[in-house]
Amino acid sequence: LIPWVPVVGLEIHAQISSNSKLFSGSQVQFAAPPNSLVSFFDASLPGTLPVLNRRCVEAAVMTGLALNCSINKKSLFDRKHYFYADLPAGYQITQQRVPIAENGSLSYSLCIDNKMSQMVTKTVRIKQIQLEQDSGKSLHDDTRSQTLVDLNRAGVGLMEVVMEPDMCCGEEAAAAVRELQLILQTLGSSQAVMAEGQLRVDANVSVHHPGEPYGVRTEVKNINSIRFLAKAVDYEIQRQIEELEKGGTILNETRAFDSKLGCTVPMRDKEGKQDYRFMPEPNLPPLILYDAKSLPANLNHQQVVNIDWIHERLPDLPSVKRAKLVERYGILPEHSFTLLNEDGLTEFFENVVKETQMKPKKVIGWILNDLLSYLKQHSLTVKESPVSSFLLADLLNLLEKKEISSTAAKQVLAELWKGEGKTPLEIVKEKKLELMQDQKELEQICQAVIDGQENEVMMMVLG
């Protein structure tokens, strides 16, 4: 049998962390009362004009630099026309022809055969990053057969990150998006909380035989969790292979992932390709950016975006942070991934290390094996942990000084988890978990046990 080669490309919409929208002064706030954050421009009243938000431009430049992109000093805005209830203007302002950033790359790591100790690093090319407006939200009320429209989200700034089709399975797609999510959160350019729609993924999937042209692709739209992304991509690959092997054809269609059923379902076909009638946005001039060399002397620095200034202020990216953790604490590379993947866990680990005499390599075991399993069991985040870094450090100090055994330490941790406000030492004394250091006292206890079991001792001696 000739094997099939799956091809996966992603388009990711990341909501920019900004107080106001891309082209209006309306506030950005999740779960605000419907239609409470809508300016005249967002509602598309005649005569209203867009005013570009500087913060959104800087966030896109920062993201482009972090993803090794070339930043275009001149980029253009376009109108993309389509008619839908949640798009009052009948078009979206985007950057189709000349985006703000292009030709980048993202390196990500994944485990081989689910073994954390065997990790491989891969790279996906970034085709472009473009600035664009979000649409509003349609809420379909089936019982009354009506659609309600909330325009709070209309006009919120998005960065669309377009990845080349360099991936071949759900696991790769999920690992790439998780790394991108960490980068965006590190930069502060997007909070990238998928549950709040701040990061939405469209996956383009096709399969072909080696040496043949790419097959017909389908697009799975608006995937809102990394776990669902992996499942949706793998399901779609399998579905296409099965369809082709039984002599069927793949339609160029848009599909949605049904998380309850674990499968993709058709939404609409793309055979008659939609004509978006792209045209230059007449109300916005080209977006001009500068670097240190091209910055004119007479320009007000508050009015321009300086690429070099942003580049100098880039924080350490996740890959650098992981390398520093491995170097500083002597932990395993795979442990550095877990520390960064769980929000707040790196700080928790470093605080424990500062407060305890225990070696970091032993501390990491307690954090990853014991603390994390407790948190996952109770569906809590690190910040919600009833056991603070200081309490865990106190407990590990008792263990390190050999005042308690490892088994006793686990008992104390279970007590601390109840959040009753007791210190590890108080729990140790209350439960009488101390290790005895006094040899004479130990000898006396042993002697008392022997004296109390005369018959058994005699039998052993005679036996």
C-alpha positions as CSV (number, residue, x, y, z in Angstrom):
1,L,0.0,0.0,0.0
2,I,1.3,3.5,-0.9
3,P,1.4,5.6,2.2
4,W,-0.5,8.9,2.5
5,V,1.3,12.1,3.4
6,P,-0.8,14.5,5.5
7,V,-0.2,18.3,5.1
8,V,-1.4,20.7,7.8
9,G,-1.2,24.6,7.7
10,L,-2.7,26.9,10.3
11,E,-4.2,30.4,10.4
12,I,-4.3,31.8,13.9
13,H,-6.2,34.8,15.0
14,A,-4.8,36.3,18.2
15,Q,-6.7,39.1,19.9
16,I,-4.3,42.0,20.7
17,S,-4.0,43.0,24.4
18,S,-5.1,46.6,24.2
19,N,-7.5,48.8,26.2
20,S,-9.3,50.0,23.0
21,K,-10.2,48.6,19.6
22,L,-8.1,48.7,16.4
23,F,-9.7,51.8,14.8
24,S,-12.0,53.2,17.5
25,G,-11.8,54.4,21.2
26,S,-14.3,51.7,22.4
27,Q,-13.1,49.7,25.3
28,V,-12.2,46.0,25.0
29,Q,-13.6,43.8,27.7
30,F,-14.6,40.2,27.8
31,A,-18.2,39.3,28.8
32,A,-19.4,42.9,29.0
33,P,-23.2,43.4,28.6
34,P,-24.2,43.0,25.0
35,N,-23.7,46.0,22.8
36,S,-22.4,48.1,25.7
37,L,-18.9,48.8,24.1
38,V,-19.9,50.0,20.6
39,S,-18.8,53.3,19.1
40,F,-20.4,55.0,16.1
41,F,-17.5,53.7,14.0
42,D,-18.0,50.1,15.2
43,A,-21.7,50.3,14.3
44,S,-20.6,51.7,10.9
45,L,-22.6,54.9,11.1
46,P,-22.1,56.9,7.8
47,G,-19.3,59.5,8.0
48,T,-17.3,57.8,10.7
49,L,-13.6,57.3,10.1
50,P,-11.0,54.8,11.4
51,V,-8.2,56.0,13.6
52,L,-5.3,53.5,13.9
53,N,-4.4,52.3,17.5
54,R,-0.7,52.7,18.1
55,R,-0.6,50.0,20.8
56,C,-2.0,47.4,18.3
57,V,0.8,48.3,15.8
58,E,3.5,47.9,18.4
59,A,2.1,44.6,19.5
60,A,2.1,43.3,15.9
61,V,5.7,44.5,15.4
62,M,6.8,42.9,18.7
63,T,5.2,39.6,17.7
64,G,6.7,39.7,14.2
65,L,10.2,40.3,15.7
66,A,9.7,37.4,18.2
67,L,8.8,35.1,15.3
68,N,11.9,36.1,13.2
69,C,9.8,38.0,10.6
70,S,10.9,40.8,8.4
71,I,8.9,43.9,9.4
72,N,7.6,45.9,6.5
73,K,8.4,49.6,7.0
74,K,5.4,50.3,4.7
75,S,2.3,48.2,5.0
76,L,-1.2,48.7,3.5
77,F,-4.8,48.3,4.6
78,D,-7.5,46.6,2.5
79,R,-11.2,46.1,2.5
80,K,-12.4,42.5,2.5
81,H,-16.0,42.4,1.5
82,Y,-18.5,39.9,2.8
83,F,-22.1,40.3,4.0
84,Y,-23.0,38.9,7.4
85,A,-25.1,40.3,10.3
86,D,-22.2,40.7,12.7
87,L,-20.2,42.8,10.2
88,P,-22.2,46.1,9.9
89,A,-20.0,47.8,7.4
90,G,-20.2,44.8,4.9
91,Y,-16.4,44.7,4.9
92,Q,-13.5,44.0,7.2
93,I,-10.4,46.1,7.3
94,T,-7.3,43.8,6.9
95,Q,-3.9,43.7,5.3
96,Q,-4.2,41.4,2.3
97,R,-1.5,42.8,-0.1
98,V,1.3,44.1,2.1
99,P,1.1,42.9,5.7
100,I,3.0,44.4,8.6
101,A,5.3,41.3,8.9
102,E,6.3,38.3,6.8
103,N,8.7,35.4,6.2
104,G,9.3,34.3,9.8
105,S,9.7,31.0,11.6
106,L,8.6,29.4,14.8
107,S,10.5,26.5,16.5
108,Y,8.6,24.2,18.7
109,S,9.3,20.9,20.5
110,L,7.3,17.7,20.9
111,C,7.8,14.3,22.6
112,I,8.6,11.1,20.6
113,D,6.2,8.3,21.5
114,N,4.9,10.2,24.5
115,K,8.3,10.0,26.2
116,M,9.2,13.4,27.8
117,S,12.8,12.4,27.8
118,Q,12.9,12.1,24.0
119,M,12.1,15.5,22.5
120,V,12.5,16.7,19.0
121,T,12.5,20.3,17.8
122,K,10.8,21.3,14.6
123,T,10.3,24.5,12.8
124,V,7.2,25.9,11.0
125,R,7.6,28.8,8.5
126,I,5.4,31.9,9.2
127,K,4.1,33.3,5.9
128,Q,2.8,36.6,7.4
129,I,1.3,38.5,10.3
130,Q,-1.5,40.9,9.4
131,L,-3.5,43.4,11.4
132,E,-7.3,43.2,11.1
133,Q,-10.6,43.9,12.8
134,D,-12.6,41.2,14.5
135,S,-16.3,40.9,13.6
136,G,-19.2,41.0,16.1
137,K,-20.9,37.9,17.5
138,S,-24.1,36.3,16.3
139,L,-26.1,34.4,18.8
140,H,-28.6,32.0,17.2
141,D,-31.8,31.6,19.3
142,D,-33.3,28.5,17.7
143,T,-36.4,28.4,20.0
144,R,-37.6,31.8,18.7
145,S,-36.0,31.3,15.2
146,Q,-34.1,34.5,15.5
147,T,-30.5,35.7,15.5
148,L,-29.2,38.3,18.1
149,V,-26.1,40.3,17.3
150,D,-23.6,41.6,19.9
151,L,-21.2,44.2,18.4
152,N,-18.9,44.4,21.5
153,R,-16.3,42.4,19.7
154,A,-16.7,44.2,16.4
155,G,-13.5,46.2,15.6
156,V,-11.3,44.6,18.3
157,G,-7.7,44.3,17.0
158,L,-6.5,41.0,15.8
159,M,-3.2,39.7,14.5
160,E,-3.6,36.9,12.0
161,V,-0.6,34.6,12.0
162,V,-0.5,32.6,8.8
163,M,1.7,29.4,9.0
164,E,2.9,27.6,6.0
165,P,1.7,23.9,5.5
166,D,4.8,22.5,7.2
167,M,3.1,20.2,9.8
168,C,1.8,16.6,9.3
169,C,-0.3,15.7,12.4
170,G,-2.5,17.0,15.2
171,E,0.3,16.7,17.8
172,E,2.6,19.0,15.7
173,A,-0.1,21.6,15.2
174,A,-0.9,21.6,18.9
175,A,2.7,21.9,19.9
176,A,3.2,24.8,17.5
177,V,0.1,26.7,18.7
178,R,1.1,26.1,22.4
179,E,4.6,27.6,21.7
180,L,3.0,30.6,19.9
181,Q,0.6,31.0,22.9
182,L,3.5,31.1,25.3
183,I,5.4,33.6,23.2
184,L,2.3,35.9,22.9
185,Q,1.8,35.8,26.7
186,T,5.5,36.4,27.4
187,L,5.4,39.5,25.1
188,G,2.1,40.7,26.5
189,S,0.9,41.2,22.9
190,S,-2.1,38.9,23.5
191,Q,-3.4,37.2,26.6
192,A,-4.2,34.3,24.2
193,V,-6.8,32.7,26.5
194,M,-8.5,30.3,24.1
195,A,-11.5,29.8,26.4
196,E,-12.3,33.5,26.0
197,G,-11.8,33.5,22.2
198,Q,-8.5,35.4,22.3
199,L,-6.8,32.7,20.3
200,R,-8.8,31.0,17.5
201,V,-7.3,28.5,15.1
202,D,-8.3,27.5,11.6
203,A,-6.6,24.3,10.3
204,N,-6.1,23.6,6.6
205,V,-5.7,19.8,6.1
206,S,-5.0,17.7,3.0
207,V,-3.5,14.3,2.1
208,H,-1.5,13.1,-0.9
209,H,0.7,10.2,-2.0
210,P,4.5,10.9,-1.9
211,G,5.8,12.7,-5.1
212,E,2.2,13.7,-6.1
213,P,0.8,17.3,-5.9
214,Y,-1.0,18.3,-2.7
215,G,-4.5,17.0,-2.4
216,V,-7.7,19.1,-2.1
217,R,-7.8,20.8,1.3
218,T,-10.5,21.3,3.8
219,E,-10.5,24.1,6.4
220,V,-11.6,23.3,10.0
221,K,-12.7,26.7,11.4
222,N,-12.6,28.4,14.8
223,I,-11.0,25.7,17.0
224,N,-10.9,27.0,20.5
225,S,-8.7,24.6,22.5
226,I,-5.2,23.1,21.9
227,R,-6.5,19.6,22.8
228,F,-9.4,19.9,20.3
229,L,-7.0,21.2,17.6
230,A,-4.9,18.0,17.8
231,K,-8.1,15.8,17.7
232,A,-9.7,17.8,14.9
233,V,-6.6,17.6,12.7
234,D,-6.0,13.9,13.3
235,Y,-9.7,13.1,12.7
236,E,-9.7,15.1,9.4
237,I,-6.5,13.4,8.2
238,Q,-8.1,9.9,8.9
239,R,-11.4,10.9,7.3
240,Q,-9.8,12.1,4.1
241,I,-7.6,9.0,3.8
242,E,-10.7,6.7,4.3
243,E,-12.7,8.7,1.8
244,L,-10.0,8.5,-0.9
245,E,-9.3,4.8,-0.3
246,K,-12.9,3.9,-0.9
247,G,-12.8,5.9,-4.2
248,G,-14.5,9.0,-3.0
249,T,-13.4,12.7,-3.4
250,I,-12.5,15.4,-1.0
251,L,-14.6,18.6,-1.2
252,N,-12.9,22.0,-0.8
253,E,-15.1,22.9,2.1
254,T,-15.2,24.6,5.5
255,R,-15.8,22.2,8.4
256,A,-16.3,22.6,12.1
257,F,-15.1,20.4,14.9
258,D,-17.8,18.9,17.1
259,S,-16.0,18.3,20.4
260,K,-18.8,16.2,21.9
261,L,-18.8,13.8,19.0
262,G,-15.0,14.1,18.4
263,C,-15.4,14.6,14.7
264,T,-15.5,17.4,12.0
265,V,-18.8,18.3,10.4
266,P,-19.4,20.2,7.1
267,M,-20.4,23.9,7.4
268,R,-20.3,25.2,3.8
269,D,-18.5,24.3,0.6
270,K,-16.0,26.5,-1.1
271,E,-16.4,25.2,-4.6
272,G,-17.8,28.6,-5.8
273,K,-14.9,30.5,-4.3
274,Q,-16.1,33.6,-2.5
275,D,-15.1,36.8,-4.1
276,Y,-14.1,39.1,-1.3
277,R,-13.5,42.0,-3.8
278,F,-10.4,43.2,-2.0
279,M,-9.7,46.9,-2.5
280,P,-7.4,49.4,-0.9
281,E,-8.9,51.0,2.3
282,P,-9.5,54.6,1.1
283,N,-9.7,56.0,4.7
284,L,-6.3,54.9,5.9
285,P,-2.9,56.0,4.6
286,P,-0.1,53.4,4.3
287,L,1.3,52.4,7.7
288,I,4.9,53.7,7.9
289,L,7.3,52.3,10.5
290,Y,10.9,53.4,11.2
291,D,14.1,52.0,12.5
292,A,17.1,53.9,14.1
293,K,18.6,54.6,10.7
294,S,15.5,55.9,9.0
295,L,14.1,57.9,11.9
296,P,13.8,61.6,10.7
297,A,15.3,64.0,13.2
298,N,12.3,66.4,13.1
299,L,9.6,63.8,13.8
300,N,7.9,63.6,17.2
301,H,9.0,60.3,18.7
302,Q,5.6,59.8,20.3
303,Q,4.0,59.8,16.9
304,V,6.1,57.1,15.2
305,V,6.8,53.4,15.8
306,N,10.5,52.6,16.0
307,I,11.2,48.9,15.2
308,D,14.7,49.0,16.8
309,W,13.3,50.5,20.0
310,I,10.8,47.6,20.2
311,H,13.5,45.0,19.4
312,E,15.8,46.2,22.2
313,R,13.0,45.8,24.7
314,L,11.9,42.2,23.8
315,P,11.8,40.0,26.9
316,D,13.4,36.6,27.1
317,L,11.3,34.2,24.9
318,P,10.2,30.8,26.2
319,S,13.0,29.0,24.5
320,V,15.6,31.2,26.2
321,K,13.8,30.9,29.6
322,R,13.9,27.1,29.3
323,A,17.6,27.1,28.5
324,K,18.3,29.4,31.5
325,L,16.4,27.1,33.9
326,V,18.3,24.1,32.7
327,E,21.6,25.9,33.1
328,R,20.9,27.6,36.4
329,Y,19.3,24.7,38.3
330,G,20.7,21.6,36.5
331,I,17.2,20.3,35.8
332,L,16.3,18.1,32.8
333,P,15.2,20.0,29.6
334,E,11.8,18.2,29.6
335,H,11.2,19.5,33.1
336,S,11.8,23.1,31.9
337,F,8.9,22.6,29.4
338,T,6.5,21.6,32.2
339,L,7.6,24.6,34.3
340,L,6.8,27.0,31.5
341,N,3.7,25.3,30.3
342,E,1.9,25.7,33.6
343,D,1.1,29.4,34.3
344,G,3.0,30.6,37.4
345,L,4.9,27.3,38.0
346,T,8.3,28.7,37.1
347,E,8.0,31.4,39.8
348,F,6.6,28.9,42.3
349,F,9.6,26.6,41.7
350,E,12.2,29.5,41.9
351,N,10.6,30.7,45.2
352,V,10.8,27.2,46.7
353,V,14.5,26.9,45.6
354,K,15.3,30.3,47.2
355,E,13.7,29.3,50.6
356,T,15.1,25.8,50.9
357,Q,18.4,24.0,51.4
358,M,17.2,21.2,49.2
359,K,18.9,20.8,45.7
360,P,16.8,22.1,42.8
361,K,16.9,18.6,41.2
362,K,15.1,17.2,44.2
363,V,12.7,20.2,44.5
364,I,11.5,19.7,40.9
365,G,10.5,16.2,41.8
366,W,8.2,17.4,44.6
367,I,6.7,20.1,42.4
368,L,6.1,18.0,39.3
369,N,5.1,14.7,40.9
370,D,3.3,15.8,44.1
371,L,2.1,19.4,43.8
372,L,1.1,19.3,40.1
373,S,-0.8,16.0,40.6
374,Y,-2.7,17.6,43.5
375,L,-3.5,20.6,41.4
376,K,-4.7,18.6,38.4
377,Q,-6.7,16.3,40.6
378,H,-8.7,19.3,41.9
379,S,-8.6,21.3,38.6
380,L,-6.8,24.2,40.2
381,T,-4.2,26.6,38.7
382,V,-0.8,27.2,40.4
383,K,-2.1,30.6,41.7
384,E,-5.0,28.8,43.4
385,S,-2.8,26.3,45.2
386,P,-3.6,26.1,48.9
387,V,0.0,25.2,49.5
388,S,2.2,28.3,49.0
389,S,5.8,28.1,47.8
390,F,6.8,29.1,51.4
391,L,4.9,26.3,53.0
392,L,6.4,23.8,50.6
393,A,9.9,25.2,51.2
394,D,9.3,24.8,55.0
395,L,8.3,21.2,54.5
396,L,11.3,20.4,52.3
397,N,13.6,22.0,54.8
398,L,12.3,19.6,57.5
399,L,12.9,16.7,55.1
400,E,16.4,18.0,54.2
401,K,17.4,18.3,57.8
402,K,16.3,14.7,58.3
403,E,13.7,15.8,60.9
404,I,11.1,13.8,59.0
405,S,11.1,10.9,56.5
406,S,10.0,11.2,52.9
407,T,6.8,9.2,53.7
408,A,6.0,11.6,56.6
409,A,6.6,14.6,54.3
410,K,3.9,13.3,51.9
411,Q,1.5,13.0,54.8
412,V,2.3,16.6,55.9
413,L,1.7,17.7,52.3
414,A,-1.7,16.0,52.3
415,E,-2.6,17.9,55.5
416,L,-1.3,21.2,54.1
417,W,-3.5,20.7,51.1
418,K,-6.6,21.0,53.4
419,G,-5.6,24.7,53.8
420,E,-6.3,24.8,57.6
421,G,-3.5,27.4,58.1
422,K,-1.1,25.1,60.0
423,T,2.6,25.1,59.4
424,P,4.5,22.0,58.4
425,L,6.2,21.9,61.8
426,E,2.8,22.2,63.7
427,I,1.4,19.2,61.6
428,V,4.6,17.2,62.3
429,K,4.3,17.7,66.1
430,E,0.5,17.2,66.1
431,K,0.8,13.9,64.2
432,K,4.0,12.8,65.9
433,L,5.8,12.4,62.6
434,E,9.4,13.4,63.8
435,L,12.3,11.1,63.1
436,M,14.1,10.1,66.3
437,Q,17.7,11.2,66.3
438,D,18.6,10.1,69.9
439,Q,20.2,6.7,69.8
440,K,19.7,6.0,73.6
441,E,16.0,6.8,73.3
442,L,15.8,4.4,70.3
443,E,17.6,1.7,72.2
444,Q,15.3,2.1,75.2
445,I,12.2,1.7,72.9
446,C,13.7,-1.4,71.3
447,Q,14.5,-2.9,74.7
448,A,11.0,-2.1,76.0
449,V,9.5,-4.0,73.0
450,I,11.8,-7.0,73.6
451,D,11.0,-7.0,77.3
452,G,7.3,-7.0,76.6
453,Q,7.5,-10.0,74.2
454,E,9.5,-12.5,76.3
455,N,7.8,-15.6,74.9
456,E,8.4,-14.6,71.3
457,V,12.0,-13.7,72.0
458,M,12.6,-17.1,73.7
459,M,11.1,-18.9,70.8
460,M,13.4,-17.1,68.4
461,V,16.4,-17.8,70.5
462,L,15.5,-21.5,70.8
463,G,14.2,-21.8,67.3
